[in-house]
Amino acid sequence: MTSSSRDLLDDEAAEWAVERLGWEAESSVAERRAAACRRLARDVGLPAPGEWRQLRLAVGAGTEADRDAALRAVARQRCQALHAEIDRFAAQFFELSLADRRRQWQALHLRAAGAEAPRRRLEILEHGLPLALAELAALPSRQRELAEEACAQLVLRPAEQADRRRALLKRISGELRLWEKAARRLVADRPWLARLAPDLVVHELAQGSARRKLKAAERRRGAPVPTIVTSPRMPRWGWVAIFFVAASAVAVVTQSFPSRSSQSSRPSWSGIAERVLRRQREGRPLFPPADPAAGTQRELPAATVDALRPLVEEADARIRQPEVGSWLEQAGYRIVFVESEPQLLPATNIEVQAALEDTQQIVYRFPLADGRECLLVVNRANALLLAVWGVAHEPLPSAVTDPHAEDPDAPPSSAP
Amino acid sequence: MNDSHLPPDLDRWPSDPYRILGVPRGARPLEIKSAYARLVRTYKPEQFPEQFRRLRAAYERLRAAHGDGRKPTGRPRSALPASPARPADDPAPPTPAAHSGRPHRQHPASFHLAFEPAMQGAWEQACEGREEAAYAELLRLHAAQPGQADVCLRLYWLLALAPGLDAHRAPRDWLLTGLGSRQHGGLLELLCREAADDPAAALDPRCARLLETLPQIGSVSELAQCRWQGAARAGQAVPAIVADLDRLRPRLAGVHDTAWGRLLLAALRHLAWETGPVRAAAATLRGELESLTHIHRQLAQELTELDYLWELAAERAALVRANGAPKPGRLTADIVELAQQSFVFSQAYAAERADALALRIAAAPLAGLLALRRTLGSAPRLASWFDGLLAALLEQRGEPRRAGLPDELDEEIWEELDAMPWSKYDDVRDTLLAYCLRAAVSPERVAAAARRQDRFRTGPKWEFSDRLDADRLLHCVWRSCQLVQF
């Protein structure tokens, strides 16, 4: 720690102590010393431990331990104050003009530089910064209602959000399909609105979790499960004809694409990554011999590398670019956590190994064009657990498995 | 702690020893003693070291006043005189005489007549902002009558507030000088604080020598423990403990067995975490403690805590054997270190540092759970300890209780559980945590709801509630996320 930063911390601790002691903030050190002597007379020369520290800090004579204790208290106090201010800001979030909203957000964000928890809450609110409620008027009615609900949930704390979401799902349980449709449209057309309340819009509605649970409950209770009514009823020969047409189409497709990669709902890059991994496991070179004519072209398509690049170059270790987040979400991944600390990559490999051993997580490893590597750890629910990148110093564990994945390099399956 | 009249926040404790002990002014020694004994049962030194220290100081001050044969009337006499510019809420000005009442050297009355006003005058100068003059005057008084505890107390404070007054001394020098071979509650308390905070004070050889000369056995033990805490801050606890135990064994072992037993317990809080020969030495000390069967009843609670500590330390040793020495900065290493600190310093000390860990876990709950499972999965007691710490912290911060969650929540939880891909508990753990976080429902609530439904008592789900309740790591992650929210 440099002497100037130490001085700053000393000043901060002294300021806090003066405030706690109830002294004038503008008082000089000499005045504080005199006040300390008067207070000591009152405390019989033995103040309470907290006050003992504060007295020394207030006159700039605190020890390392005094300062640590004070700075922890300052941080906690500041964090609480920030939380309260963010609550106030959130309460009037959509009533503020866009310029005011952004200005206040920036001011709070600056102040939250050293306070991780308030900063995270502000980053959630950041999604709503460019949004004017008037914009929602142009949406179809149910999408508008859903977007308004998402806006209302954005400004709440997690517990309140959950209560509100619960109440809404209960209210709309009779027409869940319509809401799901609206949610899917919102995710496809206006992902920035879906991100305001991803648990409601994406998880419960667009992905159909709420309906699945409702149907399961109804099935358990013996109630009739709502089904899509098709009318008019199709004659039996129609189904037979459709079956033959479909079977022929499947045969043609299977011959054309022996790898059956089109069956996977995952993005194309995951298939490529798996192929890379299989090659590595089998001791084959990671990349096919470079074609001199192709220059430095690698196995990964440029589009994949481009999509990953913001991940790699983001110094803040978070997916902040909406387009990357949206891209991953569209690819079926729910982003739970992204971390990157290149200097900790060897350590992270250990965590990755643990993940593999414990829960058979799937790891995708991407060689990047600039020679570094990106690891994505994905669990069975297709939730992205971890993304790290850098230069691996330790070999990756060999147990990278996904039994459901197809091997594009494997011979075509003989199954029909 | 509910039966105590003292507020939970130590900073809000009164400074008046009578108010601390909750006895009226003019209370008899027996009343003071029983009040002290009652409070010490509440504020046990192991659990509330700071509170205990203050109680002890208050008791010693009152006892000292009685030791003089003078019945304390009104406020105890201050070691420091009241200032001329006394705040309005200050109690009546104390009498200028020294308060300690320990066996002072006998001086003629004329000496006191000249000495004490001079001391008071010096302090009044300090209160007016003339510290240099006050310090010089007090130095003069010290030269005239070396070792006067009240002069040393004033000199300590002046130097603590204005270190530039004397480049050749540290404030604690005056505490050590004042204590000499005499007991003085205020000086000893301040020295204990200095030693616990500052490794330089803890490792000061004079501080070690003082252990041999302090007349009261309880104070010896208290100073030794503070010294070890300070030394632990510099990673020097083991040599200090070994030296102090060697120094104190002839004086305490076999003579003051309870005090010796308490000292061994304090030493084991440091040594149990060590490995190799130090751990072996700790086992020997534990054996010695076990052999003092006649004090086991008195120290029953402390011995139970020692058993718990021993198990935690054994788990840590097993982790080290399995994974190598903990790497600083890794989550598990930090949790283990925190557990160690909670015994070496105090639980409050550990709780203050638990925030940062909670934040790291909450930043990536699922990855945090994975990391915790990998390392702490084989250390259930450490996991349980950490969970307890987080729970206490939440309680302390006033975790908003979500009373009145609707009964329909049970229904929602059952539906959520039904939708999970069940084969065994481990398969749904991540999904379960994700649900708890998304729905803001605690794992305890989920387990309770599952217990209320018959269909979770069969098949792979039958052990669900028990497993969930026992899954302290999942609880840790949940509580970390809760802590971060406010």
Chai-1 contact restraints between the chains, C-beta under 6 A:
chainA,res_idxA,chainB,res_idxB,connection_type,confidence,min_distance_angstrom,max_distance_angstrom,comment,restraint_id
A,A30,B,G129,contact,1.0,0.0,6.0,A-B,restraint_1
A,R33,B,L161,contact,1.0,0.0,6.0,A-B,restraint_2
A,R33,B,A162,contact,1.0,0.0,6.0,A-B,restraint_3
A,A34,B,C127,contact,1.0,0.0,6.0,A-B,restraint_4
A,A34,B,G129,contact,1.0,0.0,6.0,A-B,restraint_5
A,A36,B,L161,contact,1.0,0.0,6.0,A-B,restraint_6
A,C37,B,A126,contact,1.0,0.0,6.0,A-B,restraint_7
A,C37,B,C127,contact,1.0,0.0,6.0,A-B,restraint_8
A,R38,B,S83,contact,1.0,0.0,6.0,A-B,restraint_9
A,R38,B,C127,contact,1.0,0.0,6.0,A-B,restraint_10
A,L40,B,L80,contact,1.0,0.0,6.0,A-B,restraint_11
A,L40,B,W157,contact,1.0,0.0,6.0,A-B,restraint_12
A,A41,B,L80,contact,1.0,0.0,6.0,A-B,restraint_13
A,A41,B,P81,contact,1.0,0.0,6.0,A-B,restraint_14
A,A41,B,A82,contact,1.0,0.0,6.0,A-B,restraint_15
A,A41,B,S83,contact,1.0,0.0,6.0,A-B,restraint_16
A,R42,B,D90,contact,1.0,0.0,6.0,A-B,restraint_17
A,D43,B,S15,contact,1.0,0.0,6.0,A-B,restraint_18
A,V44,B,S78,contact,1.0,0.0,6.0,A-B,restraint_19
A,V44,B,A79,contact,1.0,0.0,6.0,A-B,restraint_20
A,G45,B,A79,contact,1.0,0.0,6.0,A-B,restraint_21
A,G45,B,L80,contact,1.0,0.0,6.0,A-B,restraint_22
A,G45,B,L153,contact,1.0,0.0,6.0,A-B,restraint_23
A,G45,B,G186,contact,1.0,0.0,6.0,A-B,restraint_24
A,L46,B,G186,contact,1.0,0.0,6.0,A-B,restraint_25
A,L46,B,E189,contact,1.0,0.0,6.0,A-B,restraint_26
A,A48,B,D11,contact,1.0,0.0,6.0,A-B,restraint_27
A,A48,B,W13,contact,1.0,0.0,6.0,A-B,restraint_28
A,P49,B,E50,contact,1.0,0.0,6.0,A-B,restraint_29
A,G50,B,D11,contact,1.0,0.0,6.0,A-B,restraint_30
A,R56,B,A160,contact,1.0,0.0,6.0,A-B,restraint_31
A,V59,B,L161,contact,1.0,0.0,6.0,A-B,restraint_32
A,A61,B,L161,contact,1.0,0.0,6.0,A-B,restraint_33
A,A61,B,P163,contact,1.0,0.0,6.0,A-B,restraint_34
A,T63,B,D197,contact,1.0,0.0,6.0,A-B,restraint_35
A,T63,B,D198,contact,1.0,0.0,6.0,A-B,restraint_36
A,A65,B,D197,contact,1.0,0.0,6.0,A-B,restraint_37
A,R72,B,E352,contact,1.0,0.0,6.0,A-B,restraint_38
A,H83,B,F486,contact,1.0,0.0,6.0,A-B,restraint_39
A,E116,B,L359,contact,1.0,0.0,6.0,A-B,restraint_40
A,A117,B,V484,contact,1.0,0.0,6.0,A-B,restraint_41
A,P158,B,A440,contact,1.0,0.0,6.0,A-B,restraint_42
A,A159,B,A440,contact,1.0,0.0,6.0,A-B,restraint_43
A,A162,B,A439,contact,1.0,0.0,6.0,A-B,restraint_44
A,A162,B,A440,contact,1.0,0.0,6.0,A-B,restraint_45
A,D199,B,R438,contact,1.0,0.0,6.0,A-B,restraint_46
A,R212,B,A419,contact,1.0,0.0,6.0,A-B,restraint_47
A,K213,B,E415,contact,1.0,0.0,6.0,A-B,restraint_48
A,K213,B,A419,contact,1.0,0.0,6.0,A-B,restraint_49
A,A216,B,D418,contact,1.0,0.0,6.0,A-B,restraint_50
A,A217,B,E415,contact,1.0,0.0,6.0,A-B,restraint_51
A,V336,B,L366,contact,1.0,0.0,6.0,A-B,restraint_52
A,F337,B,A364,contact,1.0,0.0,6.0,A-B,restraint_53
A,F337,B,A367,contact,1.0,0.0,6.0,A-B,restraint_54
A,E351,B,A371,contact,1.0,0.0,6.0,A-B,restraint_55
A,A354,B,R374,contact,1.0,0.0,6.0,A-B,restraint_56
A,A355,B,L370,contact,1.0,0.0,6.0,A-B,restraint_57
A,D358,B,R373,contact,1.0,0.0,6.0,A-B,restraint_58
A,N379,B,D430,contact,1.0,0.0,6.0,A-B,restraint_59
A,L385,B,L366,contact,1.0,0.0,6.0,A-B,restraint_60
A,L385,B,A367,contact,1.0,0.0,6.0,A-B,restraint_61
A,L386,B,A367,contact,1.0,0.0,6.0,A-B,restraint_62
